[in-house]
């Protein structure tokens, strides 16, 4: 730990029913001017969330004096102080947002993302930070930090805010992977109970990820995996020494849902290498007070998304057919996305702050996720690297050794240079794949490893409409451009009141009422005013692609396919 004066963060969670955190942060000022800020975003979630909106009742004390801080920006304060005399900053935070990147508190449990809680004190970022918790009776805390004399100790501010706090009457189990102690914290429970093989399956996925990276966990001595089982929800957030996942119990009840949970575990677990320690150079170190652009998020998230599809197979918890099904689904989404022709992969990465996490009804037509398209690019890289007798896994491991282990940030040129060691021609193709639109050789790469994409047409006539149920109303969610719905003048938000003269109340009635002549008369309500439209149905369109092994593939393609199925 640093010899510099420590910053202490005290969190009082005892009034859990108020859903309010009472926070005290103390430090010894070095200068006559103190300055501090609340981070505006959470690493791993690239959008400005401004948790300061939940803060109130801020007060600064020094000795017997109440000082008057000046607010110099929405999330930053400053004050004139006496150097060498302890400062005590108190404030309250409303904790009512149950996501992996925000704070939530109720009488059952607490889930706290400390980047939305702790202040970054100017000049103390790399000093030791300590965390103290005051909990309701019978509660236990789970924090991925060393505990010494009742305090959690972090080497610096970044380590503190990278350590989520979970507390309550929750269950925890331990297991070991490659000499690293792991703790599995389960919050909530599915009605059907947790799968009996959950712990063993998670351990297998973690071990498989270590096989992919060819070394023990990057977390080294401790790793904490938290799974919050909710009525609705899906997602995860990676940390240096753990991850927080949310999953719905209804999805867990199905075999496919459980498989998806294992993929999510693998995704976040791989992030302890790729993202947390192997980072785009723009995020070394993180700027907690600004939205920093990077065109490298495709590698951080896309490569991880590509491998999360395969980790259950590598762990012996899935089979090859399931991998083809999952990859085929994702490649279909890329190939059928209108946004593929509008937004490049590099732009998708750069625009994450204003696009991916702030989707609009037009998003599907104007953008594409760097997770999804990045995974497709990773697939193409992997195939073409294997044609050169290498693999993407090898490139990932080499980048880890050169940059991740030492905490050095990488750029696009570093990825290109690593690929060029195997295939200069492939490295030269990378800038075009990133900056141009619709240029990935997906179909060619599919054929190269003895697979084929088979088109599957929809079983319904094409309307170009995506609808949703809103109580007893059917509302337009999305209108595909240049589609029959577009031609009929329908827009998102329109309520479809009647079709062919009959009242429309449920989504199930929609395909029934569509039957008949191609011209479909519709009564709609827009902004409370009734109107009519005529929708001209079109022939069923391509619904998705089915990825399967090609029985006519050449022996060399089959050999390449078998090697690809080995993953590592």
C-alpha positions as CSV (number, residue, x, y, z in Angstrom):
1,X,0.0,0.0,0.0
2,X,1.0,3.6,-0.6
3,X,2.7,5.5,2.2
4,X,0.6,8.6,1.3
5,X,-2.4,9.5,3.6
6,X,-5.3,7.2,2.9
7,X,-8.7,8.3,1.8
8,X,-11.5,6.6,3.7
9,X,-15.0,6.0,2.3
10,X,-17.7,5.1,4.9
11,X,-21.1,3.8,3.6
12,X,-24.0,3.6,6.0
13,X,-26.6,1.1,4.6
14,X,-28.6,0.7,7.8
15,X,-31.7,2.5,6.7
16,X,-32.2,0.2,3.8
17,X,-35.9,0.9,3.5
18,X,-35.1,4.5,2.6
19,X,-33.1,3.3,-0.4
20,X,-30.6,6.0,0.5
21,X,-26.9,5.7,1.0
22,X,-25.3,7.9,3.6
23,X,-21.8,8.5,2.6
24,X,-18.8,10.0,4.4
25,X,-15.4,10.5,2.7
26,X,-12.4,11.6,4.7
27,X,-8.9,12.6,3.8
28,X,-6.0,14.9,4.8
29,X,-5.7,17.9,2.5
30,X,-2.2,18.7,1.3
31,X,-2.9,22.1,-0.1
32,X,-5.1,25.1,0.7
33,X,-7.4,24.3,-2.2
34,X,-9.2,20.9,-2.2
35,X,-11.0,19.6,-5.2
36,X,-13.0,16.5,-5.8
37,X,-15.4,15.0,-8.4
38,X,-17.9,12.2,-8.8
39,X,-17.1,10.1,-11.9
40,X,-19.5,10.6,-14.8
41,X,-19.3,7.1,-16.2
42,X,-18.5,3.5,-15.2
43,X,-15.6,1.7,-17.0
44,X,-16.9,-1.1,-19.2
45,X,-20.1,0.9,-19.9
46,X,-19.3,3.6,-22.4
47,X,-21.9,6.2,-21.9
48,X,-22.2,9.2,-19.6
49,X,-24.6,8.3,-16.8
50,X,-24.0,11.3,-14.4
51,X,-24.7,9.5,-11.1
52,X,-24.5,13.0,-9.5
53,X,-28.2,13.3,-10.4
54,X,-28.8,11.0,-7.4
55,X,-26.7,13.0,-4.9
56,X,-28.0,15.5,-2.4
57,X,-27.2,17.0,1.1
58,X,-23.5,17.5,0.5
59,X,-21.6,19.0,3.4
60,X,-17.9,19.6,4.1
61,X,-16.5,19.8,7.6
62,X,-13.0,20.5,8.9
63,X,-12.7,20.3,12.7
64,X,-15.6,22.3,14.2
65,X,-16.1,24.3,11.0
66,X,-18.6,23.8,8.2
67,X,-17.0,24.9,5.0
68,X,-18.7,26.1,1.8
69,X,-17.7,24.2,-1.3
70,X,-18.0,25.8,-4.7
71,X,-19.5,23.7,-7.5
72,X,-17.3,24.2,-10.6
73,X,-19.0,21.7,-12.8
74,X,-22.0,19.4,-12.4
75,X,-19.9,16.7,-10.9
76,X,-16.9,18.7,-9.4
77,X,-16.5,20.8,-6.3
78,X,-13.7,22.9,-4.8
79,X,-13.1,24.5,-1.4
80,X,-10.6,26.5,0.6
81,X,-9.3,24.4,3.4
82,X,-6.5,24.2,6.1
83,X,-3.7,21.9,4.9
84,X,-2.9,19.0,7.3
85,X,-6.3,19.0,9.1
86,X,-8.7,16.1,8.2
87,X,-11.6,16.9,5.9
88,X,-15.0,15.1,6.2
89,X,-17.2,15.2,3.2
90,X,-20.8,13.8,3.7
91,X,-23.6,13.4,1.2
92,X,-26.5,11.1,0.4
93,X,-27.2,9.1,-2.7
94,X,-30.5,7.7,-3.8
95,X,-30.0,4.0,-4.6
96,X,-33.0,2.9,-6.6
97,X,-31.5,1.7,-9.9
98,X,-30.9,-2.1,-10.1
99,X,-28.4,-2.5,-12.9
100,X,-24.8,-3.7,-12.9
101,X,-23.5,-0.2,-13.3
102,X,-25.6,1.7,-10.8
103,X,-26.6,1.5,-7.1
104,X,-29.5,-0.3,-5.5
105,X,-30.6,-0.7,-1.8
106,X,-33.7,-2.2,-0.2
107,X,-34.4,-4.2,2.9
108,X,-33.3,-7.4,1.2
109,X,-29.9,-6.5,-0.3
110,X,-27.6,-3.9,-1.6
111,X,-25.8,-3.8,-5.0
112,X,-23.4,-0.8,-5.2
113,X,-21.2,0.2,-8.1
114,X,-18.7,2.4,-6.4
115,X,-17.9,4.5,-9.4
116,X,-21.3,6.0,-8.8
117,X,-20.6,6.6,-5.1
118,X,-17.0,7.5,-4.4
119,X,-15.4,11.0,-5.0
120,X,-12.1,11.2,-6.8
121,X,-10.0,13.6,-4.7
122,X,-7.5,15.7,-6.7
123,X,-4.0,14.6,-5.9
124,X,-5.1,11.4,-4.1
125,X,-6.0,9.1,-7.0
126,X,-3.0,6.8,-6.5
127,X,-3.1,6.9,-2.7
128,X,-4.4,4.1,-0.6
129,X,-8.2,4.1,-0.2
130,X,-10.2,2.3,2.5
131,X,-13.8,1.3,2.6
132,X,-15.9,0.9,5.8
133,X,-19.4,-0.5,5.8
134,X,-22.2,-0.1,8.3
135,X,-24.8,-2.7,7.6
136,X,-28.2,-3.8,8.9
137,X,-28.2,-6.6,11.5
138,X,-27.8,-10.1,9.9
139,X,-26.4,-8.7,6.7
140,X,-23.0,-9.9,5.3
141,X,-20.9,-8.0,2.8
142,X,-19.2,-9.4,-0.3
143,X,-16.5,-7.1,-1.7
144,X,-13.6,-8.2,-3.9
145,X,-11.0,-6.4,-1.8
146,X,-8.7,-7.5,1.0
147,X,-10.2,-7.1,4.4
148,X,-8.0,-5.8,7.2
149,X,-9.2,-4.9,10.7
150,X,-12.8,-4.4,9.5
151,X,-11.8,-2.2,6.6
152,X,-11.5,-3.1,2.9
153,X,-8.2,-1.9,1.5
154,X,-7.7,-0.7,-2.1
155,X,-4.3,0.3,-3.5
156,X,-5.8,3.4,-5.1
157,X,-9.0,5.1,-6.2
158,X,-9.3,3.0,-9.4
159,X,-9.1,-0.2,-7.5
160,X,-11.7,1.0,-5.0
161,X,-14.3,2.0,-7.6
162,X,-13.6,-1.2,-9.6
163,X,-14.9,-3.2,-6.5
164,X,-18.6,-3.6,-6.4
165,X,-20.3,-4.0,-3.0
166,X,-23.0,-6.6,-2.4
167,X,-24.6,-7.1,1.0
168,X,-27.6,-8.8,2.5
169,X,-28.6,-12.3,3.5
170,X,-27.2,-13.9,0.4
171,X,-25.5,-17.2,-0.3
172,X,-21.9,-17.6,-1.3
173,X,-19.8,-20.6,-2.4
174,X,-16.1,-20.9,-3.1
175,X,-14.1,-22.9,-5.7
176,X,-10.6,-22.7,-7.1
177,X,-9.3,-22.3,-10.6
178,X,-5.6,-22.7,-11.3
179,X,-4.7,-21.7,-7.7
180,X,-7.0,-18.7,-7.7
181,X,-9.7,-18.5,-5.0
182,X,-13.2,-17.8,-6.5
183,X,-16.3,-16.8,-4.7
184,X,-19.8,-17.3,-6.3
185,X,-22.3,-14.9,-4.8
186,X,-26.0,-15.7,-5.6
187,X,-28.6,-13.0,-5.0
188,X,-32.2,-14.0,-5.4
189,X,-33.3,-17.5,-6.5
190,X,-35.2,-18.9,-9.4
191,X,-38.6,-20.5,-8.5
192,X,-37.4,-23.8,-9.8
193,X,-34.2,-23.6,-7.7
194,X,-30.6,-23.2,-8.9
195,X,-29.4,-25.9,-11.3
196,X,-27.6,-28.6,-9.3
197,X,-24.6,-28.4,-11.7
198,X,-24.3,-24.6,-11.6
199,X,-21.1,-24.4,-9.6
200,X,-19.4,-27.2,-11.6
201,X,-20.4,-25.7,-14.9
202,X,-19.2,-22.2,-14.0
203,X,-15.9,-23.7,-12.8
204,X,-15.6,-25.5,-16.1
205,X,-16.2,-22.3,-18.1
206,X,-13.6,-20.4,-16.0
207,X,-11.1,-23.2,-16.5
208,X,-11.8,-23.3,-20.2
209,X,-11.1,-19.5,-20.4
210,X,-7.8,-20.0,-18.7
211,X,-7.0,-22.7,-21.4
212,X,-7.9,-20.2,-24.1
213,X,-5.4,-17.7,-22.6
214,X,-2.9,-20.4,-21.7
215,X,-2.4,-19.2,-18.2
216,X,-4.0,-19.0,-14.7
217,X,-6.6,-16.2,-14.0
218,X,-5.3,-12.7,-14.5
219,X,-6.9,-11.8,-11.2
220,X,-4.2,-14.1,-9.6
221,X,-5.4,-14.4,-6.0
222,X,-9.1,-13.7,-5.8
223,X,-12.1,-13.5,-8.1
224,X,-15.7,-12.8,-7.1
225,X,-18.6,-13.6,-9.5
226,X,-22.0,-12.2,-8.5
227,X,-25.2,-13.4,-10.2
228,X,-28.4,-11.5,-9.5
229,X,-31.4,-13.6,-10.4
230,X,-34.3,-11.2,-11.3
231,X,-37.7,-11.4,-12.8
232,X,-36.4,-9.5,-15.8
233,X,-32.9,-8.5,-16.8
234,X,-29.8,-9.5,-18.7
235,X,-26.2,-8.2,-18.7
236,X,-22.9,-8.1,-17.0
237,X,-20.1,-5.8,-16.0
238,X,-16.5,-6.8,-15.7
239,X,-14.0,-5.9,-12.9
240,X,-10.3,-6.7,-12.2
241,X,-11.2,-9.2,-9.6
242,X,-14.8,-10.2,-10.5
243,X,-17.9,-9.6,-12.4
244,X,-21.6,-8.8,-11.7
245,X,-24.2,-10.5,-13.8
246,X,-28.0,-10.1,-14.1
247,X,-30.2,-12.8,-15.5
248,X,-33.9,-13.6,-15.5
249,X,-35.2,-16.7,-13.8
250,X,-37.7,-17.3,-16.6
251,X,-34.8,-17.6,-19.1
252,X,-32.9,-19.9,-16.7
253,X,-35.7,-22.4,-16.8
254,X,-34.9,-23.4,-20.3
255,X,-31.9,-25.3,-21.6
256,X,-31.1,-22.6,-24.1
257,X,-31.4,-20.0,-21.3
258,X,-29.0,-21.8,-19.1
259,X,-26.5,-22.1,-22.0
260,X,-26.8,-18.4,-22.4
261,X,-26.0,-17.8,-18.8
262,X,-22.8,-19.9,-19.2
263,X,-21.9,-17.8,-22.2
264,X,-22.4,-14.6,-20.2
265,X,-20.2,-16.0,-17.4
266,X,-17.5,-16.8,-20.0
267,X,-17.8,-13.3,-21.6
268,X,-17.3,-11.5,-18.3
269,X,-14.6,-13.9,-17.2
270,X,-12.5,-13.4,-20.3
271,X,-12.8,-9.6,-19.7
272,X,-10.3,-9.9,-16.8
273,X,-7.7,-10.3,-19.6
274,X,-9.3,-8.5,-22.6
275,X,-10.6,-5.1,-21.4
276,X,-9.6,-4.9,-17.8
277,X,-5.9,-5.3,-18.3
278,X,-5.5,-5.5,-22.0
279,X,-7.0,-2.1,-22.8
280,X,-7.2,0.3,-25.7
281,X,-4.6,3.0,-25.0
282,X,-7.2,5.7,-24.7
283,X,-8.3,4.1,-21.4
284,X,-4.9,3.8,-19.8
285,X,-5.6,5.2,-17.3
286,X,-9.3,5.9,-17.3
287,X,-10.5,9.5,-17.4
288,X,-13.4,9.3,-14.8
289,X,-14.5,12.8,-15.7
290,X,-14.8,12.7,-19.5
291,X,-16.2,10.6,-22.4
292,X,-13.1,9.4,-24.1
293,X,-13.4,8.1,-27.7
294,X,-11.7,4.9,-28.9
295,X,-12.0,3.0,-32.2
296,X,-10.8,-0.1,-30.3
297,X,-14.0,-1.2,-28.6
298,X,-14.6,-3.7,-31.4
299,X,-11.6,-5.6,-30.2
300,X,-12.4,-5.3,-26.5
301,X,-16.0,-6.4,-26.8
302,X,-16.2,-8.0,-30.3
303,X,-13.4,-10.5,-29.8
304,X,-14.8,-11.3,-26.3
305,X,-18.3,-11.8,-27.8
306,X,-16.8,-14.1,-30.4
307,X,-15.2,-16.3,-27.8
308,X,-18.1,-16.4,-25.4
309,X,-20.0,-18.3,-28.0
310,X,-17.4,-21.1,-27.9
311,X,-16.4,-21.2,-24.3
312,X,-19.2,-23.6,-23.2
313,X,-18.0,-26.0,-26.0
314,X,-14.3,-25.7,-24.8
315,X,-15.6,-26.4,-21.3
316,X,-17.3,-29.6,-22.4
317,X,-20.8,-28.1,-21.5
318,X,-22.0,-27.8,-25.1
319,X,-21.5,-29.3,-28.6
320,X,-20.5,-28.2,-32.1
321,X,-24.1,-28.0,-33.3
322,X,-24.9,-25.4,-30.6
323,X,-21.9,-23.3,-31.6
324,X,-23.0,-23.3,-35.2
325,X,-26.5,-22.3,-34.1
326,X,-25.2,-19.5,-32.0
327,X,-22.7,-18.2,-34.5
328,X,-25.2,-18.5,-37.3
329,X,-27.7,-16.4,-35.4
330,X,-25.1,-13.6,-34.8
331,X,-23.8,-13.7,-38.4
332,X,-27.5,-13.5,-39.6
333,X,-28.1,-10.4,-37.5
334,X,-25.0,-8.8,-39.1
335,X,-25.8,-9.7,-42.7
336,X,-29.5,-8.6,-42.3
337,X,-28.8,-5.4,-40.5
338,X,-29.5,-2.2,-42.5
339,X,-27.1,-0.4,-40.2
340,X,-24.3,-2.5,-41.7
341,X,-24.4,-0.2,-44.7
342,X,-24.6,3.0,-42.7
343,X,-22.1,2.8,-39.8
344,X,-18.6,1.4,-40.0
345,X,-17.2,-0.8,-37.2
346,X,-14.7,1.9,-36.2
347,X,-17.5,4.5,-36.0
348,X,-19.6,2.1,-34.0
349,X,-16.8,2.0,-31.5
350,X,-16.2,5.7,-31.5
351,X,-19.9,6.6,-31.3
352,X,-20.6,4.2,-28.4
353,X,-21.0,7.1,-26.0
354,X,-23.9,8.5,-27.9
355,X,-25.4,5.6,-29.9
356,X,-25.2,2.1,-28.5
357,X,-26.5,2.8,-25.0
358,X,-29.0,5.4,-26.2
359,X,-31.0,3.5,-28.8
360,X,-33.8,5.2,-30.7
361,X,-36.5,3.7,-33.0
362,X,-34.2,4.5,-35.9
363,X,-31.2,2.7,-34.4
364,X,-31.7,-0.6,-36.3
365,X,-31.6,1.3,-39.6
366,X,-28.7,3.6,-38.8
367,X,-26.2,1.8,-36.6
368,X,-24.7,-1.6,-35.7
369,X,-23.3,-2.8,-32.5
370,X,-19.6,-3.1,-32.1
371,X,-20.2,-6.2,-30.0
372,X,-22.1,-7.9,-32.9
373,X,-20.1,-6.7,-35.9
374,X,-16.9,-7.0,-33.9
375,X,-17.6,-10.7,-33.3
376,X,-18.2,-11.1,-37.0
377,X,-14.8,-9.5,-37.8
378,X,-13.2,-11.7,-35.1
379,X,-14.6,-14.7,-36.9
380,X,-13.1,-13.5,-40.2
381,X,-9.8,-12.9,-38.6
382,X,-9.8,-16.3,-36.9
383,X,-10.5,-18.1,-40.2
384,X,-7.9,-16.2,-42.2
385,X,-5.3,-16.6,-39.5
386,X,-6.0,-20.3,-39.5
387,X,-5.4,-20.4,-43.2
388,X,-2.0,-18.9,-42.4
389,X,-1.5,-21.7,-39.7
390,X,-2.1,-19.4,-36.8
391,X,-5.3,-18.3,-34.9
392,X,-7.0,-15.3,-33.4
393,X,-6.5,-17.0,-29.9
394,X,-2.7,-16.9,-30.6
395,X,-2.9,-13.2,-31.5
396,X,-4.9,-12.4,-28.4
397,X,-2.4,-14.2,-26.2
398,X,0.5,-12.5,-27.8
399,X,-1.1,-9.0,-27.3
400,X,-1.8,-10.0,-23.7
401,X,1.9,-10.8,-23.2
402,X,3.1,-7.6,-24.9
403,X,0.6,-5.2,-23.4
404,X,-1.9,-6.7,-20.9
405,X,0.6,-8.1,-18.4
406,X,2.3,-4.7,-18.0
407,X,-0.8,-2.6,-18.3
408,X,0.3,-0.9,-21.5
409,X,-2.5,0.3,-23.7
410,X,-2.6,-0.9,-27.3
411,X,-3.8,0.8,-30.5
412,X,-4.9,-0.3,-33.9
413,X,-1.3,-0.3,-35.2
414,X,-0.3,-2.8,-32.5
415,X,-3.1,-5.2,-33.5
416,X,-2.1,-4.9,-37.2
417,X,1.6,-5.4,-36.3
418,X,0.7,-8.6,-34.4
419,X,-1.3,-9.9,-37.3
420,X,1.4,-8.9,-39.8
421,X,3.8,-11.3,-38.1
422,X,1.6,-14.1,-39.5
423,X,0.0,-12.6,-42.5
424,X,1.0,-9.1,-43.8
425,X,-1.8,-9.3,-46.4
426,X,-4.4,-9.9,-43.7
427,X,-3.0,-7.0,-41.6
428,X,-3.3,-4.7,-44.6
429,X,-7.0,-5.7,-44.9
430,X,-7.9,-4.7,-41.4
431,X,-8.2,-0.9,-41.8
432,X,-10.7,-1.4,-44.6
433,X,-12.8,-3.8,-42.6
434,X,-12.9,-1.3,-39.8
435,X,-13.5,2.0,-41.6
436,X,-15.5,0.9,-44.6
437,X,-19.1,-0.4,-44.5
438,X,-20.3,-3.8,-45.5
439,X,-16.9,-5.2,-46.5
440,X,-16.4,-8.2,-44.2
441,X,-15.8,-11.4,-46.2
442,X,-18.2,-13.4,-44.0
443,X,-19.5,-15.7,-46.7
444,X,-16.0,-16.5,-48.0
445,X,-14.8,-17.2,-44.5
446,X,-17.7,-19.5,-43.8
447,X,-16.9,-21.5,-47.0
448,X,-13.2,-21.6,-46.2
449,X,-13.8,-23.7,-43.1
450,X,-16.2,-26.1,-44.7
451,X,-19.5,-24.5,-43.5
452,X,-22.3,-23.0,-45.4
453,X,-25.1,-20.4,-44.8
454,X,-28.5,-21.7,-45.8
455,X,-31.3,-19.0,-46.2
456,X,-34.5,-19.5,-44.2
457,X,-37.4,-17.4,-45.4
458,X,-40.1,-16.0,-43.1
459,X,-43.4,-17.9,-43.0
460,X,-45.4,-14.6,-43.1
461,X,-45.8,-12.0,-45.7
462,X,-43.5,-9.0,-45.3
463,X,-44.8,-5.8,-43.8
464,X,-41.6,-4.3,-42.5
465,X,-43.3,-3.7,-39.1
466,X,-42.0,-4.6,-35.7
467,X,-44.9,-4.4,-33.2
468,X,-45.2,-4.5,-29.4
469,X,-48.1,-5.0,-27.0
470,X,-48.9,-2.1,-24.8
471,X,-51.8,-3.1,-22.5
472,X,-54.7,-3.7,-24.9
473,X,-53.0,-1.8,-27.7
474,X,-50.8,-2.9,-30.5
475,X,-48.1,-0.3,-31.2
476,X,-45.6,0.1,-34.0
477,X,-42.1,-0.3,-32.5
478,X,-40.1,-0.1,-35.7
479,X,-40.6,0.4,-39.4
480,X,-37.9,-1.0,-41.7
481,X,-36.9,1.5,-44.4
482,X,-38.1,0.8,-47.9
483,X,-40.6,-1.7,-46.6
484,X,-44.4,-2.0,-47.1
485,X,-44.9,-0.3,-43.7
486,X,-42.7,2.5,-44.8
487,X,-44.7,2.8,-48.0
488,X,-47.9,3.0,-46.1
489,X,-46.6,5.9,-44.1
490,X,-46.6,4.2,-40.7
491,X,-44.1,5.4,-38.1
492,X,-43.0,4.2,-34.6
493,X,-45.5,5.1,-32.0
494,X,-48.6,4.6,-34.2
495,X,-51.3,2.5,-32.5
496,X,-52.9,0.0,-34.9
497,X,-56.6,0.3,-34.0
498,X,-58.2,-1.9,-36.6
499,X,-57.2,-4.1,-39.5
500,X,-59.6,-5.0,-42.3
501,X,-62.4,-3.5,-40.3
502,X,-61.8,-5.6,-37.2
503,X,-60.5,-4.3,-33.9
504,X,-56.9,-5.2,-33.2
505,X,-56.1,-5.8,-29.5
506,X,-53.3,-8.4,-29.3
507,X,-50.2,-9.3,-31.3
508,X,-51.6,-12.8,-31.8
509,X,-54.5,-11.3,-33.9
510,X,-52.1,-9.5,-36.3
511,X,-51.1,-12.4,-38.5
512,X,-54.7,-13.6,-38.6
513,X,-56.0,-10.3,-39.8
514,X,-53.2,-9.9,-42.4
515,X,-54.5,-12.9,-44.3
516,X,-56.3,-12.1,-47.5
517,X,-55.7,-9.6,-50.2
518,X,-52.3,-7.9,-50.5
519,X,-53.9,-4.5,-49.8
520,X,-54.5,-4.3,-46.1
521,X,-56.7,-1.3,-44.8
522,X,-55.6,-0.1,-41.4
523,X,-57.1,2.3,-38.9
524,X,-54.5,3.9,-36.8
525,X,-54.2,6.4,-34.0
526,X,-51.3,8.9,-34.1
527,X,-51.0,11.5,-31.3
528,X,-54.6,10.8,-30.4
529,X,-56.0,11.4,-33.9
530,X,-57.5,8.6,-36.0
531,X,-56.3,8.1,-39.5
532,X,-56.3,5.4,-42.2
533,X,-53.6,3.8,-44.2
534,X,-53.3,1.0,-46.8
535,X,-50.5,-1.4,-46.4
536,X,-49.5,-3.5,-49.4
537,X,-48.0,-6.8,-48.3
538,X,-44.9,-8.1,-50.0
539,X,-43.6,-11.7,-50.5
540,X,-42.0,-13.3,-47.4
541,X,-38.4,-12.1,-47.0
542,X,-35.2,-13.7,-45.8
543,X,-35.7,-14.3,-42.0
544,X,-32.3,-15.6,-41.1
545,X,-29.4,-17.8,-42.2
546,X,-28.8,-21.3,-40.9
547,X,-25.1,-22.1,-40.4
548,X,-24.2,-25.8,-40.9
549,X,-21.4,-28.1,-42.0
550,X,-21.1,-28.3,-45.8
551,X,-21.2,-32.0,-46.8
552,X,-19.5,-31.0,-50.1
553,X,-16.6,-29.2,-48.4
554,X,-13.1,-30.1,-49.6
555,X,-10.8,-32.2,-47.4
556,X,-8.6,-29.1,-46.7
557,X,-11.7,-27.1,-45.6
558,X,-12.9,-29.9,-43.4
559,X,-9.5,-30.1,-41.7
560,X,-9.6,-26.3,-41.2
561,X,-13.1,-26.7,-39.8
562,X,-12.0,-29.4,-37.3
563,X,-9.1,-27.1,-36.2
564,X,-11.5,-24.2,-35.8
565,X,-13.8,-26.3,-33.6
566,X,-10.8,-26.8,-31.2
567,X,-11.1,-23.0,-30.4
568,X,-7.6,-22.5,-28.9
